[in-house]
């Protein structure tokens, strides 16, 4: 099936859902826009997105897919969240240069519970079009291998599977591609077929990197059920500097506040590149487009006002209004009023550590504030690391009891990030 790319700005859909996604630049590919548009306009359908359970939380890189479910429900359709208790045992090769590390069943189950909590912030599990959460381990783990081959093996050709980006890009780089990973796209297709049969699911949503896997599902439904189902993808985001959306020097920007603090989350979006902020406002918020157009005309330092709005709206979306207000107030106090705020991320040391002198860069690396000693060295060389507003000039600098001010040491990393170090009681 040919990937369809269209200039969506010239299309007026019948479906309110598709029109909304088009206005927000959230459309990328579809197996048949015209037929899907008619279906969404005339029926209330059920659609799904799958998330593998590789971590105890989803991160900002998955936010567009989560919002697709949120908007699907907003326009009267029913979302299904499929958690990959089964497919995570195999590992999705999409977008990976190397084979994913295998995860134990216990870890998968723990991750699954964490992801459920994350998703409940965005979609409703009550009402006439309430969302459902399913686990594909319930059907995938029941397959006998020979039965699996006889039932589904004849529906997939190696020739076609080799053309998918997840396979082709790995082979082009002569990277190892295991038979285990090769089976992943079959399992995802079987998920779609199972959901079609048992839950009348007619649409799979996902990021553009999942296109091949999604179309496999569309094809197997056509072959086995002699019916048409649909695939729809959204664009994958990279930042203006070319790096992956949702990544920082210290790791992923998690949606779970226990893994990535609310204040750091706010600052991540407050520090959005000038070239990205308007696009993120369109894709991640429901601010009226006419207001976003006004914000797009801001120049120079004025663009910071748009960044503040983006940071507040995203923090409110992912962590609630109260948390957004607190993070906003903290940012104003620290970055604008230059006041010490006790709500800053806090790390603890013992009196003995300070008495002996604690190497600051080593401490920051061990606590994942910095990614490496080399990052600390570069910060110091560029006057980017401070102790209580005093610039550090020595890579081997230590903090001691003499640095305590009212029992607190404030460390500034660049202009935007601040932490507190306190004595452990």
Secondary structure, DSSP 4 states (H G I P E B T S, - for coil): -PPP---GGG---S-HHHHHHHHTT---EES-HHHHHHHHHH---EEEEEEE-SSSS-BGGGHHHHHHHHHHHHTT-EEEEEEETTGGGT---TT-SSPPPP--HHHHHHHHHHHHHHHTTTS-SSSTT--EEEETHHHHTT--HHHHHHHHGGG--HHHHTTSHHHHHHHHTT----HHHHTHHHHHHHHHHHHHHHH-EEEEEEEGGGHHHHHHHHHHHHHHH----EEEEEPPPB-TTSPBTTEETTEE-BSSTTTS-HHHHHHHHHT--TTTHHHHHHHH----HHHHHHHTT--GGGHHHHHHHHHHHHHHHHH-HHHHHHHHHHHIIIIIS----TTS-EEEE-HHHHHH-EEHHHHHHHTTSSS-HHHHHHHHHTT-EEETTEEP--TT-EE-GGG-BTTEEEEEETTTEEEEEEE--
